[in-house]
Structure formats: structure tokens, C-alpha cells
Amino acid sequence: MSIKGWAVTAGIGAAAGAVAVLMMPRSNPTRKLAAKAANKVEDVAWKVSDTLNSKLDMNM
């Protein structure tokens, strides 16, 4: 399987998993854990974005 095929398969699997988690009741521990993980990923993405922007601003 090529890298593109693997990436598409992984993306579809992740999307299906996300939909399944979102269909669970809000009190479900799995959904709570997924929400915490998503928040942490979002925080890291913002930090990376801020770091890149500050480094790019310093070079200009």
C-alpha cells in the first residue's frame, strides 16, 4: 500500500472514530477522554503556530 493510500485509510478511520465518539452521551468516559485529548492537541497546535509566527516576524 502506498503512503497516499495509507494516509487516506488512516484519515477515514480517524473520522469514523471521531463520529462514533461524538455520538456517545456527554457523560461517557470515552467521550470525556477524547475531548481532553482534542483540547491538548489544539493547545499544542496554537503554541506551534505562535512560535512559527514569532520566528517569521523576527526574520522580516
C-alpha positions in Angstrom: 0.0 0.0 0.0 1.4 3.4 -0.9 1.8 6.3 1.5 -1.2 8.1 0.0 -3.4 5.0 0.4 -2.3 4.6 4.0 -2.9 8.2 4.8 -6.4 8.1 3.2 -7.2 4.9 5.1 -6.0 6.4 8.4 -7.9 9.6 7.8 -11.1 7.8 7.1 -10.6 5.6 10.2 -9.9 8.7 12.4 -13.0 10.4 11.0 -15.2 7.4 11.7 -13.8 7.1 15.2 -14.5 10.8 15.8 -18.1 10.4 14.7 -18.6 7.4 16.9 -17.2 9.2 19.9 -19.4 12.3 19.2 -22.5 10.1 19.1 -21.8 8.9 22.7 -23.5 10.6 25.6 -21.6 13.6 27.1 -21.3 11.7 30.4 -19.4 8.8 28.7 -15.8 8.5 30.0 -14.5 7.8 26.4 -16.1 11.0 25.1 -14.6 12.9 28.1 -11.2 11.5 27.4 -11.4 12.3 23.7 -12.4 15.9 24.5 -9.4 16.3 26.8 -7.1 14.9 24.1 -8.6 17.2 21.5 -8.1 20.2 23.8 -4.5 19.3 24.3 -3.8 18.8 20.6 -5.4 22.2 20.0 -3.2 23.9 22.6 -0.1 22.4 21.1 -1.2 23.5 17.6 -1.7 27.1 18.8 1.8 27.0 20.5 3.4 25.8 17.4 1.6 28.4 15.3 2.6 31.2 17.7 6.2 30.0 17.7 6.4 29.9 13.9 4.8 33.3 13.6 7.2 34.9 16.1 10.2 33.4 14.3 8.9 34.5 10.9 8.3 38.0 12.3 11.9 38.2 13.7 13.3 37.3 10.2 11.4 40.2 8.5 
